[in-house]
Amino acid sequence: MNTYPFKAVFPKVDLITSPESFFASIKYQYREYRSSGVYSKNPEEAYYVYQIQSEFGKHTGFICATSVEDLNNKKILPHEGTLAVKEQQMMHLLLKRKALVKPVLLGYYPIDNLMEEVLENIEKVEPTIKIKFDIAKELHRLWMVQDRDLMKRIHDSFEKLEYAYIGDGHHRSTTVSLLNASKDLGSDAEKYKNLLTAYFPFNQLNIWDYNRVVDISDIMPSSRFMAELSRFLKIKPLKKSRKPGTKHEMTMLADGQWYSLMWKEKHTRKKQEGEVILDSALMDKHIFQKILRIKDVRNDTRIKYYGGTEPMDRLIKQTGKFKCGVGFCIYPVAIRELTTMADNHLTLPPKSTWFLPRLKSGIIAKDL
């Protein structure tokens, strides 16, 4: 990977009275805050160590600039497809904002012990940025790395890295690549030669479940839906709500009753060595497309999505809001499944992964 230190732009934390509302608005208001002096630019190039601490643990990674050529040359591998309409929206935002305000989250398999060495020492040093989010119960800390020897070690370590995998930021990545390749931008296209990236070793990342609620009221009655499901799944009633405990099991809430759903073996049998069979893919194919005749799960307004760290009550309440709502909890995708799909240039179904940590816009930015 071709990584570089860069001159980061930071918020002046003492001017922020409500971190939740401030950073939620940065995506659209960064240019205004930048002009008003809420942000300042570090005059020196540096790498950064970024740590997010929450009720789910600590997650630590490196932030740096990465050449967009690594994306074009398939060293940075996606696991989701992108939509042209979202790329257009992102392009408008980048051209207006003139900055990258949220790093692309990249997972990787370390080739050395550099992260372990950093973790042993980093918390003994006062961070450059420290921001607490009371509602989310998160602490975000950033340390600047300007020691020349350590900067070289970080650069050299990532230079030996063969692949990195996008966890979050597919549309940001492809849009920066499109702008960098634009002939209409002339010399300004050079501003988009690097991505703003956050590298987290896979042992510092977690993939949670990504659950769904679907309104079937205008499609079929719930009794018929249950009969249709039995063609593909073994159905058993549950005494109380729970998430699935194993791969190829889902749990479902319908008409106030929870069920365990197990995919029948003929649907989970691998046809070739190394094949990855994802529960989200089975669900899209057999439940959404075959049974419910929903063609585009990305844009169908009858489907609502809930990340695995969200309280189960939200999914239950949404199921009750629909006239005939059905809630599904899906077993999380394994990291090895994701990387195998990406290595083979295949994409996961939409909303298959919910990564932790969740990066926020505006804690560190890179002007263009």
Summary of the structure (lengths in Angstrom):
residues: 368
radius of gyration: 22.2
end to end distance: 21.0
largest distance: 67.0
contacts: 1103
relative contact order: 0.20
helix: 35%
strand: 29%
